[in-house]
Amino acid sequence: MIIGEAAMPEIQRAIEDVLRDDAAIGHFTRLRTLHLGPAELLVAARVTMADPSGAGQVAEALHETEQCIRERVPLATVVYLQPGSRGSSE
């Protein structure tokens, strides 16, 4: 492991599985991982919510998804999920 390196493919797949299986997430793009240290992994992704009905509900759903990622991949100490529209490229 080198600081700044992406996560190994099996860790990347585990994170993708959480995002794909999460009922709150409709779609995700731009998934990035980055080792911050030997036991720290940054995870960032742009997500589209399956039901973007309210800001409070979206925030709670994102928090729960972040927790699921941390449970599945304990190295994922920093998780950023950015909600966006499906047609957005940013």
PDB file of N, CA, C and O in Angstrom:
ATOM      1  N   MET A   1       0.839  -1.180   0.000  1.00  0.00           N
ATOM      2  CA  MET A   1       0.000   0.000   0.000  1.00  0.00           C
ATOM      3  C   MET A   1       0.884   1.242   0.000  1.00  0.00           C
ATOM      4  O   MET A   1       1.826   1.358   0.784  1.00  0.00           O
ATOM      5  N   ILE A   2       0.562   2.149  -0.882  1.00  0.00           N
ATOM      6  CA  ILE A   2       1.258   3.427  -0.978  1.00  0.00           C
ATOM      7  C   ILE A   2       0.239   4.528  -0.701  1.00  0.00           C
ATOM      8  O   ILE A   2      -0.870   4.504  -1.233  1.00  0.00           O
ATOM      9  N   ILE A   3       0.621   5.487   0.131  1.00  0.00           N
ATOM     10  CA  ILE A   3      -0.280   6.606   0.406  1.00  0.00           C
ATOM     11  C   ILE A   3      -0.585   7.302  -0.917  1.00  0.00           C
ATOM     12  O   ILE A   3       0.319   7.595  -1.699  1.00  0.00           O
ATOM     13  N   GLY A   4      -1.860   7.559  -1.155  1.00  0.00           N
ATOM     14  CA  GLY A   4      -2.306   8.167  -2.399  1.00  0.00           C
ATOM     15  C   GLY A   4      -2.767   7.156  -3.427  1.00  0.00           C
ATOM     16  O   GLY A   4      -3.366   7.515  -4.441  1.00  0.00           O
ATOM     17  N   GLU A   5      -2.487   5.897  -3.165  1.00  0.00           N
ATOM     18  CA  GLU A   5      -2.878   4.813  -4.075  1.00  0.00           C
ATOM     19  C   GLU A   5      -4.362   4.488  -3.909  1.00  0.00           C
ATOM     20  O   GLU A   5      -4.925   4.657  -2.827  1.00  0.00           O
ATOM     21  N   ALA A   6      -4.983   4.027  -4.975  1.00  0.00           N
ATOM     22  CA  ALA A   6      -6.381   3.586  -4.910  1.00  0.00           C
ATOM     23  C   ALA A   6      -6.473   2.271  -4.146  1.00  0.00           C
ATOM     24  O   ALA A   6      -5.484   1.552  -4.002  1.00  0.00           O
ATOM     25  N   ALA A   7      -7.671   1.966  -3.659  1.00  0.00           N
ATOM     26  CA  ALA A   7      -7.906   0.707  -2.949  1.00  0.00           C
ATOM     27  C   ALA A   7      -7.739  -0.475  -3.896  1.00  0.00           C
ATOM     28  O   ALA A   7      -7.896  -0.346  -5.110  1.00  0.00           O
ATOM     29  N   MET A   8      -7.420  -1.620  -3.321  1.00  0.00           N
ATOM     30  CA  MET A   8      -7.297  -2.845  -4.110  1.00  0.00           C
ATOM     31  C   MET A   8      -8.656  -3.169  -4.734  1.00  0.00           C
ATOM     32  O   MET A   8      -9.693  -2.789  -4.192  1.00  0.00           O
ATOM     33  N   PRO A   9      -8.653  -3.873  -5.875  1.00  0.00           N
ATOM     34  CA  PRO A   9      -9.908  -4.154  -6.581  1.00  0.00           C
ATOM     35  C   PRO A   9     -10.984  -4.810  -5.728  1.00  0.00           C
ATOM     36  O   PRO A   9     -12.162  -4.489  -5.885  1.00  0.00           O
ATOM     37  N   GLU A  10     -10.617  -5.719  -4.831  1.00  0.00           N
ATOM     38  CA  GLU A  10     -11.648  -6.377  -4.007  1.00  0.00           C
ATOM     39  C   GLU A  10     -12.285  -5.415  -3.008  1.00  0.00           C
ATOM     40  O   GLU A  10     -13.463  -5.555  -2.681  1.00  0.00           O
ATOM     41  N   ILE A  11     -11.526  -4.449  -2.527  1.00  0.00           N
ATOM     42  CA  ILE A  11     -12.096  -3.426  -1.640  1.00  0.00           C
ATOM     43  C   ILE A  11     -12.994  -2.502  -2.443  1.00  0.00           C
ATOM     44  O   ILE A  11     -14.084  -2.146  -1.995  1.00  0.00           O
ATOM     45  N   GLN A  12     -12.547  -2.118  -3.615  1.00  0.00           N
ATOM     46  CA  GLN A  12     -13.361  -1.277  -4.501  1.00  0.00           C
ATOM     47  C   GLN A  12     -14.698  -1.970  -4.799  1.00  0.00           C
ATOM     48  O   GLN A  12     -15.755  -1.342  -4.750  1.00  0.00           O
ATOM     49  N   ARG A  13     -14.636  -3.278  -5.110  1.00  0.00           N
ATOM     50  CA  ARG A  13     -15.867  -4.026  -5.401  1.00  0.00           C
ATOM     51  C   ARG A  13     -16.792  -4.088  -4.191  1.00  0.00           C
ATOM     52  O   ARG A  13     -18.010  -3.995  -4.339  1.00  0.00           O
ATOM     53  N   ALA A  14     -16.227  -4.245  -3.001  1.00  0.00           N
ATOM     54  CA  ALA A  14     -17.047  -4.281  -1.786  1.00  0.00           C
ATOM     55  C   ALA A  14     -17.804  -2.968  -1.606  1.00  0.00           C
ATOM     56  O   ALA A  14     -18.977  -2.977  -1.234  1.00  0.00           O
ATOM     57  N   ILE A  15     -17.145  -1.845  -1.867  1.00  0.00           N
ATOM     58  CA  ILE A  15     -17.796  -0.534  -1.767  1.00  0.00           C
ATOM     59  C   ILE A  15     -18.870  -0.407  -2.840  1.00  0.00           C
ATOM     60  O   ILE A  15     -19.977   0.055  -2.563  1.00  0.00           O
ATOM     61  N   GLU A  16     -18.545  -0.815  -4.061  1.00  0.00           N
ATOM     62  CA  GLU A  16     -19.540  -0.785  -5.145  1.00  0.00           C
ATOM     63  C   GLU A  16     -20.753  -1.642  -4.803  1.00  0.00           C
ATOM     64  O   GLU A  16     -21.884  -1.255  -5.095  1.00  0.00           O
ATOM     65  N   ASP A  17     -20.532  -2.802  -4.186  1.00  0.00           N
ATOM     66  CA  ASP A  17     -21.642  -3.679  -3.796  1.00  0.00           C
ATOM     67  C   ASP A  17     -22.569  -2.992  -2.797  1.00  0.00           C
ATOM     68  O   ASP A  17     -23.791  -3.094  -2.906  1.00  0.00           O
ATOM     69  N   VAL A  18     -21.978  -2.283  -1.812  1.00  0.00           N
ATOM     70  CA  VAL A  18     -22.802  -1.555  -0.833  1.00  0.00           C
ATOM     71  C   VAL A  18     -23.651  -0.515  -1.549  1.00  0.00           C
ATOM     72  O   VAL A  18     -24.854  -0.421  -1.305  1.00  0.00           O
ATOM     73  N   LEU A  19     -23.034   0.264  -2.429  1.00  0.00           N
ATOM     74  CA  LEU A  19     -23.767   1.316  -3.141  1.00  0.00           C
ATOM     75  C   LEU A  19     -24.837   0.720  -4.058  1.00  0.00           C
ATOM     76  O   LEU A  19     -25.946   1.248  -4.141  1.00  0.00           O
ATOM     77  N   ARG A  20     -24.512  -0.363  -4.739  1.00  0.00           N
ATOM     78  CA  ARG A  20     -25.452  -0.988  -5.676  1.00  0.00           C
ATOM     79  C   ARG A  20     -26.639  -1.616  -4.941  1.00  0.00           C
ATOM     80  O   ARG A  20     -27.765  -1.586  -5.437  1.00  0.00           O
ATOM     81  N   ASP A  21     -26.384  -2.190  -3.745  1.00  0.00           N
ATOM     82  CA  ASP A  21     -27.426  -2.889  -2.997  1.00  0.00           C
ATOM     83  C   ASP A  21     -28.250  -1.979  -2.096  1.00  0.00           C
ATOM     84  O   ASP A  21     -29.270  -2.402  -1.551  1.00  0.00           O
ATOM     85  N   ASP A  22     -27.818  -0.744  -1.939  1.00  0.00           N
ATOM     86  CA  ASP A  22     -28.514   0.194  -1.050  1.00  0.00           C
ATOM     87  C   ASP A  22     -29.772   0.717  -1.737  1.00  0.00           C
ATOM     88  O   ASP A  22     -29.691   1.317  -2.809  1.00  0.00           O
ATOM     89  N   ALA A  23     -30.921   0.494  -1.132  1.00  0.00           N
ATOM     90  CA  ALA A  23     -32.199   0.910  -1.723  1.00  0.00           C
ATOM     91  C   ALA A  23     -32.312   2.428  -1.858  1.00  0.00           C
ATOM     92  O   ALA A  23     -33.050   2.917  -2.713  1.00  0.00           O
ATOM     93  N   ALA A  24     -31.593   3.174  -1.029  1.00  0.00           N
ATOM     94  CA  ALA A  24     -31.670   4.637  -1.073  1.00  0.00           C
ATOM     95  C   ALA A  24     -30.898   5.219  -2.258  1.00  0.00           C
ATOM     96  O   ALA A  24     -31.187   6.328  -2.707  1.00  0.00           O
ATOM     97  N   ILE A  25     -29.926   4.476  -2.756  1.00  0.00           N
ATOM     98  CA  ILE A  25     -29.086   4.953  -3.851  1.00  0.00           C
ATOM     99  C   ILE A  25     -29.649   4.439  -5.168  1.00  0.00           C
ATOM    100  O   ILE A  25     -29.770   3.232  -5.377  1.00  0.00           O
ATOM    101  N   GLY A  26     -29.987   5.356  -6.038  1.00  0.00           N
ATOM    102  CA  GLY A  26     -30.509   4.962  -7.338  1.00  0.00           C
ATOM    103  C   GLY A  26     -29.397   4.657  -8.332  1.00  0.00           C
ATOM    104  O   GLY A  26     -29.534   3.772  -9.176  1.00  0.00           O
ATOM    105  N   HIS A  27     -28.297   5.393  -8.227  1.00  0.00           N
ATOM    106  CA  HIS A  27     -27.204   5.287  -9.194  1.00  0.00           C
ATOM    107  C   HIS A  27     -25.971   5.933  -8.568  1.00  0.00           C
ATOM    108  O   HIS A  27     -26.093   6.845  -7.750  1.00  0.00           O
ATOM    109  N   PHE A  28     -24.799   5.469  -8.947  1.00  0.00           N
ATOM    110  CA  PHE A  28     -23.589   6.135  -8.475  1.00  0.00           C
ATOM    111  C   PHE A  28     -22.571   6.218  -9.611  1.00  0.00           C
ATOM    112  O   PHE A  28     -22.528   5.364 -10.496  1.00  0.00           O
ATOM    113  N   THR A  29     -21.759   7.263  -9.559  1.00  0.00           N
ATOM    114  CA  THR A  29     -20.691   7.467 -10.535  1.00  0.00           C
ATOM    115  C   THR A  29     -19.488   8.033  -9.808  1.00  0.00           C
ATOM    116  O   THR A  29     -19.546   8.374  -8.627  1.00  0.00           O
ATOM    117  N   ARG A  30     -18.409   8.122 -10.543  1.00  0.00           N
ATOM    118  CA  ARG A  30     -17.200   8.780 -10.053  1.00  0.00           C
ATOM    119  C   ARG A  30     -16.731   8.266  -8.699  1.00  0.00           C
ATOM    120  O   ARG A  30     -16.284   9.049  -7.861  1.00  0.00           O
ATOM    121  N   LEU A  31     -16.828   6.954  -8.478  1.00  0.00           N
ATOM    122  CA  LEU A  31     -16.332   6.373  -7.239  1.00  0.00           C
ATOM    123  C   LEU A  31     -14.809   6.442  -7.247  1.00  0.00           C
ATOM    124  O   LEU A  31     -14.156   5.967  -8.177  1.00  0.00           O
ATOM    125  N   ARG A  32     -14.260   7.036  -6.201  1.00  0.00           N
ATOM    126  CA  ARG A  32     -12.814   7.158  -6.069  1.00  0.00           C
ATOM    127  C   ARG A  32     -12.418   6.694  -4.675  1.00  0.00           C
ATOM    128  O   ARG A  32     -13.131   6.933  -3.700  1.00  0.00           O
ATOM    129  N   THR A  33     -11.282   6.036  -4.596  1.00  0.00           N
ATOM    130  CA  THR A  33     -10.714   5.644  -3.310  1.00  0.00           C
ATOM    131  C   THR A  33      -9.266   6.101  -3.265  1.00  0.00           C
ATOM    132  O   THR A  33      -8.594   6.178  -4.293  1.00  0.00           O
ATOM    133  N   LEU A  34      -8.791   6.404  -2.060  1.00  0.00           N
ATOM    134  CA  LEU A  34      -7.446   6.921  -1.906  1.00  0.00           C
ATOM    135  C   LEU A  34      -6.939   6.546  -0.512  1.00  0.00           C
ATOM    136  O   LEU A  34      -7.575   6.879   0.488  1.00  0.00           O
ATOM    137  N   HIS A  35      -5.802   5.859  -0.441  1.00  0.00           N
ATOM    138  CA  HIS A  35      -5.216   5.532   0.857  1.00  0.00           C
ATOM    139  C   HIS A  35      -4.624   6.789   1.468  1.00  0.00           C
ATOM    140  O   HIS A  35      -3.812   7.477   0.850  1.00  0.00           O
ATOM    141  N   LEU A  36      -5.046   7.077   2.698  1.00  0.00           N
ATOM    142  CA  LEU A  36      -4.519   8.210   3.453  1.00  0.00           C
ATOM    143  C   LEU A  36      -3.398   7.768   4.384  1.00  0.00           C
ATOM    144  O   LEU A  36      -2.596   8.587   4.833  1.00  0.00           O
ATOM    145  N   GLY A  37      -3.346   6.488   4.668  1.00  0.00           N
ATOM    146  CA  GLY A  37      -2.352   5.896   5.555  1.00  0.00           C
ATOM    147  C   GLY A  37      -2.565   4.397   5.563  1.00  0.00           C
ATOM    148  O   GLY A  37      -3.427   3.898   4.839  1.00  0.00           O
ATOM    149  N   PRO A  38      -1.802   3.666   6.362  1.00  0.00           N
ATOM    150  CA  PRO A  38      -1.903   2.210   6.351  1.00  0.00           C
ATOM    151  C   PRO A  38      -3.269   1.678   6.773  1.00  0.00           C
ATOM    152  O   PRO A  38      -3.671   0.595   6.350  1.00  0.00           O
ATOM    153  N   ALA A  39      -3.975   2.426   7.596  1.00  0.00           N
ATOM    154  CA  ALA A  39      -5.282   1.951   8.075  1.00  0.00           C
ATOM    155  C   ALA A  39      -6.383   2.972   7.805  1.00  0.00           C
ATOM    156  O   ALA A  39      -7.392   2.998   8.508  1.00  0.00           O
ATOM    157  N   GLU A  40      -6.191   3.812   6.788  1.00  0.00           N
ATOM    158  CA  GLU A  40      -7.181   4.835   6.458  1.00  0.00           C
ATOM    159  C   GLU A  40      -7.400   4.892   4.955  1.00  0.00           C
ATOM    160  O   GLU A  40      -6.458   4.955   4.165  1.00  0.00           O
ATOM    161  N   LEU A  41      -8.676   4.868   4.586  1.00  0.00           N
ATOM    162  CA  LEU A  41      -9.045   4.942   3.180  1.00  0.00           C
ATOM    163  C   LEU A  41     -10.113   6.003   3.002  1.00  0.00           C
ATOM    164  O   LEU A  41     -11.115   6.009   3.717  1.00  0.00           O
ATOM    165  N   LEU A  42      -9.903   6.897   2.052  1.00  0.00           N
ATOM    166  CA  LEU A  42     -10.906   7.892   1.697  1.00  0.00           C
ATOM    167  C   LEU A  42     -11.746   7.304   0.565  1.00  0.00           C
ATOM    168  O   LEU A  42     -11.213   6.743  -0.393  1.00  0.00           O
ATOM    169  N   VAL A  43     -13.057   7.441   0.689  1.00  0.00           N
ATOM    170  CA  VAL A  43     -13.997   6.983  -0.333  1.00  0.00           C
ATOM    171  C   VAL A  43     -14.844   8.183  -0.736  1.00  0.00           C
ATOM    172  O   VAL A  43     -15.403   8.869   0.120  1.00  0.00           O
ATOM    173  N   ALA A  44     -14.937   8.432  -2.022  1.00  0.00           N
ATOM    174  CA  ALA A  44     -15.768   9.526  -2.524  1.00  0.00           C
ATOM    175  C   ALA A  44     -16.558   9.031  -3.723  1.00  0.00           C
ATOM    176  O   ALA A  44     -16.032   8.314  -4.574  1.00  0.00           O
ATOM    177  N   ALA A  45     -17.829   9.421  -3.781  1.00  0.00           N
ATOM    178  CA  ALA A  45     -18.669   9.026  -4.917  1.00  0.00           C
ATOM    179  C   ALA A  45     -19.775  10.052  -5.101  1.00  0.00           C
ATOM    180  O   ALA A  45     -20.225  10.695  -4.152  1.00  0.00           O
ATOM    181  N   ARG A  46     -20.188  10.181  -6.327  1.00  0.00           N
ATOM    182  CA  ARG A  46     -21.367  10.987  -6.655  1.00  0.00           C
ATOM    183  C   ARG A  46     -22.526  10.011  -6.742  1.00  0.00           C
ATOM    184  O   ARG A  46     -22.447   9.005  -7.447  1.00  0.00           O
ATOM    185  N   VAL A  47     -23.596  10.305  -6.029  1.00  0.00           N
ATOM    186  CA  VAL A  47     -24.737   9.391  -5.987  1.00  0.00           C
ATOM    187  C   VAL A  47     -26.024  10.109  -6.369  1.00  0.00           C
ATOM    188  O   VAL A  47     -26.180  11.308  -6.141  1.00  0.00           O
ATOM    189  N   THR A  48     -26.927   9.358  -6.947  1.00  0.00           N
ATOM    190  CA  THR A  48     -28.269   9.830  -7.224  1.00  0.00           C
ATOM    191  C   THR A  48     -29.188   9.067  -6.291  1.00  0.00           C
ATOM    192  O   THR A  48     -29.132   7.840  -6.219  1.00  0.00           O
ATOM    193  N   MET A  49     -30.023   9.785  -5.586  1.00  0.00           N
ATOM    194  CA  MET A  49     -30.922   9.146  -4.640  1.00  0.00           C
ATOM    195  C   MET A  49     -32.103   8.523  -5.382  1.00  0.00           C
ATOM    196  O   MET A  49     -32.607   9.079  -6.358  1.00  0.00           O
ATOM    197  N   ALA A  50     -32.530   7.368  -4.901  1.00  0.00           N
ATOM    198  CA  ALA A  50     -33.676   6.690  -5.495  1.00  0.00           C
ATOM    199  C   ALA A  50     -34.946   7.513  -5.286  1.00  0.00           C
ATOM    200  O   ALA A  50     -35.818   7.551  -6.154  1.00  0.00           O
ATOM    201  N   ASP A  51     -35.045   8.178  -4.117  1.00  0.00           N
ATOM    202  CA  ASP A  51     -36.214   8.997  -3.804  1.00  0.00           C
ATOM    203  C   ASP A  51     -35.732  10.306  -3.183  1.00  0.00           C
ATOM    204  O   ASP A  51     -35.627  10.393  -1.959  1.00  0.00           O
ATOM    205  N   PRO A  52     -35.441  11.313  -3.979  1.00  0.00           N
ATOM    206  CA  PRO A  52     -34.920  12.574  -3.448  1.00  0.00           C
ATOM    207  C   PRO A  52     -36.031  13.480  -2.905  1.00  0.00           C
ATOM    208  O   PRO A  52     -36.139  14.638  -3.309  1.00  0.00           O
ATOM    209  N   SER A  53     -36.850  12.960  -1.998  1.00  0.00           N
ATOM    210  CA  SER A  53     -38.043  13.676  -1.564  1.00  0.00           C
ATOM    211  C   SER A  53     -37.781  14.831  -0.605  1.00  0.00           C
ATOM    212  O   SER A  53     -38.520  15.816  -0.633  1.00  0.00           O
ATOM    213  N   GLY A  54     -36.783  14.750   0.222  1.00  0.00           N
ATOM    214  CA  GLY A  54     -36.546  15.838   1.162  1.00  0.00           C
ATOM    215  C   GLY A  54     -35.111  15.850   1.628  1.00  0.00           C
ATOM    216  O   GLY A  54     -34.478  14.799   1.734  1.00  0.00           O
ATOM    217  N   ALA A  55     -34.588  17.040   1.909  1.00  0.00           N
ATOM    218  CA  ALA A  55     -33.188  17.180   2.292  1.00  0.00           C
ATOM    219  C   ALA A  55     -32.866  16.389   3.557  1.00  0.00           C
ATOM    220  O   ALA A  55     -31.807  15.767   3.644  1.00  0.00           O
ATOM    221  N   GLY A  56     -33.757  16.408   4.526  1.00  0.00           N
ATOM    222  CA  GLY A  56     -33.530  15.673   5.773  1.00  0.00           C
ATOM    223  C   GLY A  56     -33.462  14.178   5.538  1.00  0.00           C
ATOM    224  O   GLY A  56     -32.619  13.483   6.105  1.00  0.00           O
ATOM    225  N   GLN A  57     -34.358  13.691   4.694  1.00  0.00           N
ATOM    226  CA  GLN A  57     -34.363  12.261   4.391  1.00  0.00           C
ATOM    227  C   GLN A  57     -33.135  11.866   3.586  1.00  0.00           C
ATOM    228  O   GLN A  57     -32.571  10.794   3.808  1.00  0.00           O
ATOM    229  N   VAL A  58     -32.715  12.712   2.657  1.00  0.00           N
ATOM    230  CA  VAL A  58     -31.522  12.438   1.861  1.00  0.00           C
ATOM    231  C   VAL A  58     -30.302  12.401   2.777  1.00  0.00           C
ATOM    232  O   VAL A  58     -29.476  11.495   2.664  1.00  0.00           O
ATOM    233  N   ALA A  59     -30.177  13.362   3.674  1.00  0.00           N
ATOM    234  CA  ALA A  59     -29.036  13.409   4.591  1.00  0.00           C
ATOM    235  C   ALA A  59     -29.000  12.157   5.465  1.00  0.00           C
ATOM    236  O   ALA A  59     -27.936  11.572   5.668  1.00  0.00           O
ATOM    237  N   GLU A  60     -30.137  11.750   5.975  1.00  0.00           N
ATOM    238  CA  GLU A  60     -30.193  10.541   6.815  1.00  0.00           C
ATOM    239  C   GLU A  60     -29.835   9.300   6.005  1.00  0.00           C
ATOM    240  O   GLU A  60     -29.095   8.443   6.487  1.00  0.00           O
ATOM    241  N   ALA A  61     -30.347   9.192   4.788  1.00  0.00           N
ATOM    242  CA  ALA A  61     -30.051   8.043   3.930  1.00  0.00           C
ATOM    243  C   ALA A  61     -28.565   7.990   3.594  1.00  0.00           C
ATOM    244  O   ALA A  61     -27.967   6.914   3.600  1.00  0.00           O
ATOM    245  N   LEU A  62     -27.967   9.137   3.302  1.00  0.00           N
ATOM    246  CA  LEU A  62     -26.536   9.178   2.995  1.00  0.00           C
ATOM    247  C   LEU A  62     -25.702   8.775   4.202  1.00  0.00           C
ATOM    248  O   LEU A  62     -24.706   8.063   4.070  1.00  0.00           O
ATOM    249  N   HIS A  63     -26.110   9.231   5.370  1.00  0.00           N
ATOM    250  CA  HIS A  63     -25.405   8.864   6.603  1.00  0.00           C
ATOM    251  C   HIS A  63     -25.455   7.349   6.818  1.00  0.00           C
ATOM    252  O   HIS A  63     -24.445   6.735   7.164  1.00  0.00           O
ATOM    253  N   GLU A  64     -26.617   6.757   6.615  1.00  0.00           N
ATOM    254  CA  GLU A  64     -26.753   5.306   6.771  1.00  0.00           C
ATOM    255  C   GLU A  64     -25.906   4.551   5.745  1.00  0.00           C
ATOM    256  O   GLU A  64     -25.302   3.530   6.074  1.00  0.00           O
ATOM    257  N   THR A  65     -25.858   5.044   4.514  1.00  0.00           N
ATOM    258  CA  THR A  65     -25.037   4.415   3.485  1.00  0.00           C
ATOM    259  C   THR A  65     -23.566   4.513   3.848  1.00  0.00           C
ATOM    260  O   THR A  65     -22.819   3.549   3.683  1.00  0.00           O
ATOM    261  N   GLU A  66     -23.144   5.669   4.341  1.00  0.00           N
ATOM    262  CA  GLU A  66     -21.751   5.835   4.779  1.00  0.00           C
ATOM    263  C   GLU A  66     -21.415   4.830   5.872  1.00  0.00           C
ATOM    264  O   GLU A  66     -20.341   4.230   5.856  1.00  0.00           O
ATOM    265  N   GLN A  67     -22.333   4.644   6.824  1.00  0.00           N
ATOM    266  CA  GLN A  67     -22.112   3.679   7.909  1.00  0.00           C
ATOM    267  C   GLN A  67     -21.985   2.263   7.360  1.00  0.00           C
ATOM    268  O   GLN A  67     -21.144   1.495   7.827  1.00  0.00           O
ATOM    269  N   CYS A  68     -22.803   1.909   6.380  1.00  0.00           N
ATOM    270  CA  CYS A  68     -22.736   0.579   5.764  1.00  0.00           C
ATOM    271  C   CYS A  68     -21.386   0.365   5.090  1.00  0.00           C
ATOM    272  O   CYS A  68     -20.808  -0.718   5.177  1.00  0.00           O
ATOM    273  N   ILE A  69     -20.891   1.390   4.423  1.00  0.00           N
ATOM    274  CA  ILE A  69     -19.575   1.287   3.786  1.00  0.00           C
ATOM    275  C   ILE A  69     -18.504   1.068   4.846  1.00  0.00           C
ATOM    276  O   ILE A  69     -17.632   0.217   4.675  1.00  0.00           O
ATOM    277  N   ARG A  70     -18.559   1.821   5.931  1.00  0.00           N
ATOM    278  CA  ARG A  70     -17.555   1.685   7.000  1.00  0.00           C
ATOM    279  C   ARG A  70     -17.620   0.307   7.662  1.00  0.00           C
ATOM    280  O   ARG A  70     -16.590  -0.252   8.038  1.00  0.00           O
ATOM    281  N   GLU A  71     -18.829  -0.239   7.804  1.00  0.00           N
ATOM    282  CA  GLU A  71     -18.962  -1.576   8.395  1.00  0.00           C
ATOM    283  C   GLU A  71     -18.374  -2.633   7.472  1.00  0.00           C
ATOM    284  O   GLU A  71     -17.699  -3.554   7.933  1.00  0.00           O
ATOM    285  N   ARG A  72     -18.624  -2.509   6.185  1.00  0.00           N
ATOM    286  CA  ARG A  72     -18.150  -3.493   5.199  1.00  0.00           C
ATOM    287  C   ARG A  72     -16.655  -3.355   4.935  1.00  0.00           C
ATOM    288  O   ARG A  72     -15.966  -4.348   4.704  1.00  0.00           O
ATOM    289  N   VAL A  73     -16.154  -2.113   4.971  1.00  0.00           N
ATOM    290  CA  VAL A  73     -14.740  -1.834   4.711  1.00  0.00           C
ATOM    291  C   VAL A  73     -14.218  -0.955   5.853  1.00  0.00           C
ATOM    292  O   VAL A  73     -14.248   0.271   5.752  1.00  0.00           O
ATOM    293  N   PRO A  74     -13.741  -1.575   6.936  1.00  0.00           N
ATOM    294  CA  PRO A  74     -13.294  -0.792   8.097  1.00  0.00           C
ATOM    295  C   PRO A  74     -12.194   0.222   7.795  1.00  0.00           C
ATOM    296  O   PRO A  74     -12.051   1.203   8.524  1.00  0.00           O
ATOM    297  N   LEU A  75     -11.416   0.006   6.739  1.00  0.00           N
ATOM    298  CA  LEU A  75     -10.399   0.981   6.349  1.00  0.00           C
ATOM    299  C   LEU A  75     -11.009   2.295   5.873  1.00  0.00           C
ATOM    300  O   LEU A  75     -10.332   3.323   5.871  1.00  0.00           O
ATOM    301  N   ALA A  76     -12.269   2.276   5.473  1.00  0.00           N
ATOM    302  CA  ALA A  76     -12.942   3.466   4.937  1.00  0.00           C
ATOM    303  C   ALA A  76     -13.273   4.409   6.088  1.00  0.00           C
ATOM    304  O   ALA A  76     -14.393   4.415   6.600  1.00  0.00           O
ATOM    305  N   THR A  77     -12.293   5.196   6.483  1.00  0.00           N
ATOM    306  CA  THR A  77     -12.476   6.094   7.622  1.00  0.00           C
ATOM    307  C   THR A  77     -13.073   7.436   7.227  1.00  0.00           C
ATOM    308  O   THR A  77     -13.696   8.112   8.046  1.00  0.00           O
ATOM    309  N   VAL A  78     -12.882   7.819   5.970  1.00  0.00           N
ATOM    310  CA  VAL A  78     -13.432   9.084   5.464  1.00  0.00           C
ATOM    311  C   VAL A  78     -14.290   8.749   4.246  1.00  0.00           C
ATOM    312  O   VAL A  78     -13.789   8.250   3.238  1.00  0.00           O
ATOM    313  N   VAL A  79     -15.596   9.031   4.354  1.00  0.00           N
ATOM    314  CA  VAL A  79     -16.520   8.708   3.264  1.00  0.00           C
ATOM    315  C   VAL A  79     -17.296   9.958   2.886  1.00  0.00           C
ATOM    316  O   VAL A  79     -17.967  10.567   3.719  1.00  0.00           O
ATOM    317  N   TYR A  80     -17.193  10.328   1.620  1.00  0.00           N
ATOM    318  CA  TYR A  80     -17.942  11.462   1.082  1.00  0.00           C
ATOM    319  C   TYR A  80     -18.871  10.954  -0.018  1.00  0.00           C
ATOM    320  O   TYR A  80     -18.419  10.418  -1.030  1.00  0.00           O
ATOM    321  N   LEU A  81     -20.164  11.129   0.191  1.00  0.00           N
ATOM    322  CA  LEU A  81     -21.147  10.793  -0.838  1.00  0.00           C
ATOM    323  C   LEU A  81     -21.830  12.092  -1.236  1.00  0.00           C
ATOM    324  O   LEU A  81     -22.517  12.718  -0.429  1.00  0.00           O
ATOM    325  N   GLN A  82     -21.638  12.485  -2.471  1.00  0.00           N
ATOM    326  CA  GLN A  82     -22.195  13.748  -2.965  1.00  0.00           C
ATOM    327  C   GLN A  82     -23.445  13.472  -3.785  1.00  0.00           C
ATOM    328  O   GLN A  82     -23.366  12.843  -4.841  1.00  0.00           O
ATOM    329  N   PRO A  83     -24.605  13.936  -3.311  1.00  0.00           N
ATOM    330  CA  PRO A  83     -25.806  13.737  -4.103  1.00  0.00           C
ATOM    331  C   PRO A  83     -25.816  14.648  -5.310  1.00  0.00           C
ATOM    332  O   PRO A  83     -25.392  15.801  -5.235  1.00  0.00           O
ATOM    333  N   GLY A  84     -26.293  14.136  -6.405  1.00  0.00           N
ATOM    334  CA  GLY A  84     -26.382  14.902  -7.635  1.00  0.00           C
ATOM    335  C   GLY A  84     -27.476  14.335  -8.514  1.00  0.00           C
ATOM    336  O   GLY A  84     -28.085  13.319  -8.179  1.00  0.00           O
ATOM    337  N   SER A  85     -27.725  14.980  -9.623  1.00  0.00           N
ATOM    338  CA  SER A  85     -28.738  14.485 -10.541  1.00  0.00           C
ATOM    339  C   SER A  85     -28.119  13.474 -11.482  1.00  0.00           C
ATOM    340  O   SER A  85     -26.925  13.545 -11.771  1.00  0.00           O
ATOM    341  N   ARG A  86     -28.909  12.543 -11.958  1.00  0.00           N
ATOM    342  CA  ARG A  86     -28.402  11.460 -12.796  1.00  0.00           C
ATOM    343  C   ARG A  86     -27.787  11.975 -14.088  1.00  0.00           C
ATOM    344  O   ARG A  86     -26.825  11.385 -14.581  1.00  0.00           O
ATOM    345  N   GLY A  87     -28.297  13.026 -14.634  1.00  0.00           N
ATOM    346  CA  GLY A  87     -27.776  13.562 -15.887  1.00  0.00           C
ATOM    347  C   GLY A  87     -26.536  14.418 -15.715  1.00  0.00           C
ATOM    348  O   GLY A  87     -25.921  14.823 -16.701  1.00  0.00           O
ATOM    349  N   SER A  88     -26.161  14.698 -14.481  1.00  0.00           N
ATOM    350  CA  SER A  88     -25.010  15.587 -14.219  1.00  0.00           C
ATOM    351  C   SER A  88     -23.702  14.860 -14.467  1.00  0.00           C
ATOM    352  O   SER A  88     -23.564  13.687 -14.121  1.00  0.00           O
ATOM    353  N   SER A  89     -22.756  15.542 -15.057  1.00  0.00           N
ATOM    354  CA  SER A  89     -21.443  14.946 -15.306  1.00  0.00           C
ATOM    355  C   SER A  89     -20.407  15.390 -14.302  1.00  0.00           C
ATOM    356  O   SER A  89     -19.255  14.962 -14.374  1.00  0.00           O
ATOM    357  N   GLU A  90     -20.789  16.237 -13.368  1.00  0.00           N
ATOM    358  CA  GLU A  90     -19.818  16.725 -12.371  1.00  0.00           C
ATOM    359  C   GLU A  90     -20.010  16.070 -11.046  1.00  0.00           C
ATOM    360  O   GLU A  90     -19.280  16.365 -10.100  1.00  0.00           O
TER     361      GLU A  90
END
